Amino acid sequence: MEVKLYVGNMAYETTEDQLRTMFTEAGNVVTVEVIKDRETGMAKGFAFITMGSQAEAAKAISLFNGKDVSGRPLKVNTAKPREERVGGSRSYHNSNRRY
């Protein structure tokens, strides 16, 4: 069963190819997604990596959590399920208001 990992505290210059090469040491890397800002396209300093199995994910965590990469200790753990987001930051609903 595939397992998604969260990789945080990355240098902003870290690429998907670099992560794929590094995490292949722990096993089969299914996907690598460096998260980028929608407006600027700049990396946000974290990524999600899907490993091929629970054993490979555990190995990746033990190998890379706290590992210094580009002067920054990586934070690697099992990704939490994505929370469903409702609407935007503004609320247009006001029961006392007539439109």
C-alpha positions in Angstrom: 0.0 0.0 0.0 1.3 3.4 -0.9 2.1 5.9 1.8 2.3 9.7 1.4 5.0 11.5 3.4 5.2 15.2 4.3 8.7 16.7 3.8 9.1 20.1 5.5 11.8 22.7 6.3 13.2 22.4 2.8 15.4 25.0 1.2 13.3 26.8 -1.3 15.7 25.8 -4.1 15.1 22.1 -3.6 13.7 20.4 -6.7 11.5 17.4 -7.3 14.3 15.6 -9.1 16.6 16.1 -6.1 14.0 14.7 -3.7 13.2 11.8 -6.0 16.9 10.9 -6.2 17.4 11.2 -2.4 14.2 9.3 -1.4 14.9 6.5 -3.9 17.6 5.4 -1.4 14.6 4.3 0.9 12.7 2.5 -1.9 10.2 3.0 -4.6 9.2 6.7 -5.0 5.8 6.8 -6.7 5.3 10.6 -6.8 7.0 13.8 -5.7 5.2 17.1 -5.4 7.0 20.3 -4.3 4.3 22.7 -3.2 4.5 26.1 -4.9 2.7 29.4 -4.4 -0.1 29.8 -6.9 0.7 33.4 -7.7 4.5 33.5 -7.8 5.3 29.9 -8.6 8.0 29.9 -5.9 8.4 26.8 -3.7 6.9 27.1 -0.3 9.5 25.0 1.5 7.6 21.7 1.7 6.7 18.7 -0.4 4.7 15.5 -0.5 6.3 12.2 -1.5 4.4 9.0 -2.0 6.4 5.9 -1.3 5.5 2.4 -2.6 4.9 0.7 0.7 4.7 1.3 4.5 8.1 -0.3 5.0 9.7 2.1 2.4 7.9 5.1 4.0 9.2 4.0 7.5 12.7 3.7 6.1 12.5 7.1 4.4 11.4 8.7 7.7 14.3 7.0 9.6 16.8 8.0 6.9 15.8 11.6 6.3 13.9 13.1 9.3 16.4 15.6 10.7 18.9 15.1 7.9 20.7 18.3 7.0 20.0 19.2 3.4 21.3 22.6 2.1 21.8 23.7 5.7 18.3 22.9 6.9 17.2 19.8 8.9 14.4 18.1 7.0 11.2 17.3 8.8 9.8 14.0 7.4 6.7 12.2 8.7 3.5 10.5 7.5 1.2 13.1 5.8 -2.0 13.8 7.5 -5.2 13.5 5.5 -6.1 16.7 3.7 -8.7 18.7 5.5 -11.7 19.8 3.4 -11.7 23.5 2.9 -15.0 25.3 2.8 -15.2 28.5 0.8 -12.7 31.3 1.0 -11.6 33.6 3.8 -14.6 35.9 3.4 -18.1 35.1 4.5 -20.8 36.6 2.5 -23.6 35.0 4.6 -25.3 37.3 7.0 -28.8 36.2 8.0 -29.8 39.8 9.1 -29.0 41.3 5.7 -31.3 41.6 2.8 -29.8 41.5 -0.7 
